[in-house]
Structure formats: structure tokens, C-alpha cells
Amino acid sequence: MTCLDEDRVPEVVAAVFRMSIGRNRTIDNIHAGGIAGAINLETGSLGIASNLGFDDRLGWLTHHPDTAAQIEGTVLPMWSDVRRLATSAHNVFDDRVLIGWDIAITASGPLIIEGNSSPCVDLMQRPLRGRGLRNERFGRLLAHHLRDARSRDAFQGATGEVR
């Protein structure tokens, strides 16, 4: 997920790595029963993974439940390229404060699947394991943009100016 910073420059503010589990091998959507692990934004290292909590029997996973592959601590390849692609793409849509990106890491590099102008913040929230987005950079930037919008609205209301 990218968000415009205080100077309206795109910044990566949250990321998760989504994985399919069980019989559903083609969909990694955490809303459709998949799992996700938070990504350390600096290093690209994965944290412990979980689903959205709909089935608490799954719990928190350090290894993939089907393949036993290590999740926690795994460093994603090309992480700096993924970050660069997301922020570059956000520059094209600079009228959007927040964009959620679906990015695949392929053998030839990262590839944008889609950008979401109303990203599902809940799929970022659970993998953070209690840290929450409010106390992260995302929360500070969102508060900044809300204050900025309120200031612009108050100015426009007082002066009658329209942008």
C-alpha cells in the first residue's frame, strides 16, 4: 500500500505477502480463506502469517500449513524493485492519496496486477499482530491528509473559492 507523504510524494506504508492454502491453490486472497504475513518494509522479510481470524484453529503460522515452507523470516526477492515499482506507479495516479497494489514477483521482475483506490486495510491490519496501522506511518499520513482536507474545506467555505 502506498500513500502520499506530507510533500505528496508516494511512500510504501504497509505490505503483506498473500498465500493460498488448502484446496484453493489459485487464489491467494485472504478474504477467500488464504493467509498473509506482514512484510518488513525496509528488509522485505516476512513476519508470522495468519488468516483474517475467521477460523481460529489455524492460528499464527511460522511455516506454510500445506508445504511446510518457512514463512517467518523469509526475505522476498527483488523487494527494493517491488517498492520502486509501487511508488513509481503511484506517481501516475497522484490525485489518489492511498493506493493498494497487487504486485506479483516473477522471474523477470515485479509485475503490477492491479491498483485499488479503496484498498482493504483489514488485510494489512491482522498480520501486524496487534501493532495496528494507526500507530504506524500509515496512520500518521492518513491523519495528515484528513487535517489538510479539513483545512482546505474551511478555507474554501470562508472565502467562497472553488478549486
C-alpha positions, -999 to 999 in steps of 0.1 A, spaced: 0 0 0 14 34 -9 3 68 5 13 103 -4 36 117 22 34 153 36 50 166 4 27 144 -18 55 120 -27 44 83 -27 57 62 1 52 24 8 33 24 42 23 -12 46 27 -46 28 17 -82 32 26 -113 13 -6 -133 5 -6 -171 1 -32 -196 -9 -38 -227 13 -58 -259 12 -75 -270 -20 -78 -234 -32 -44 -233 -49 -50 -204 -73 -64 -177 -51 -42 -160 -25 -69 -137 -14 -70 -136 24 -107 -128 22 -113 -161 4 -95 -182 30 -59 -175 22 -32 -164 46 -9 -134 48 23 -124 65 34 -88 72 64 -76 52 91 -56 69 92 -25 47 129 -20 50 142 -55 46 114 -74 27 114 -101 55 82 -119 62 66 -120 96 44 -147 111 13 -154 89 -24 -159 96 -58 -157 80 -83 -130 89 -93 -149 121 -124 -164 107 -111 -199 116 -91 -195 148 -79 -231 146 -54 -220 120 -37 -196 144 -4 -180 136 20 -197 112 58 -197 110 56 -223 82 31 -228 54 4 -253 65 5 -273 32 41 -272 21 59 -267 55 80 -239 37 94 -213 60 73 -181 62 86 -161 91 120 -146 84 119 -154 46 132 -124 27 113 -117 -5 134 -115 -37 135 -81 -55 119 -63 -26 136 -30 -35 123 -34 -70 87 -40 -57 89 -9 -36 102 12 -65 75 -1 -89 47 7 -64 59 43 -58 66 49 -95 31 36 -103 15 58 -77 32 89 -93 10 82 -124 -22 84 -101 -10 113 -80 -46 125 -74 -50 95 -51 -38 97 -16 -38 60 -9 -35 30 -33 -34 -7 -26 -13 -26 -51 -14 -63 -60 21 -70 -72 34 -104 -84 71 -112 -81 80 -130 -113 113 -145 -126 116 -114 -148 108 -89 -120 78 -75 -102 46 -70 -122 16 -50 -112 -16 -70 -113 -39 -41 -102 -41 -9 -81 -70 -4 -58 -81 32 -50 -100 19 -19 -77 -8 -6 -89 -33 21 -70 -21 51 -82 -51 71 -60 -75 52 -30 -54 63 -42 -50 99 -43 -86 111 -8 -97 100 6 -68 120 -3 -88 152 -16 -60 174 6 -32 162 -21 -18 141 -19 7 113 -30 37 134 3 38 152 24 32 120 34 57 93 1 49 75 -19 63 105 2 95 107 -1 101 70 -38 95 69 -43 119 98 -22 145 79 -43 142 48 -75 144 68 -64 176 86 -52 190 52 -86 183 36 -104 198 65 -82 230 63 -89 233 26 -126 228 31 -126 255 59 -106 279 36 -130 273 7 -160 278 29 -147 311 43 -136 326 10 -161 311 -14 -132 299 -35 -136 268 -55 -105 248 -66 
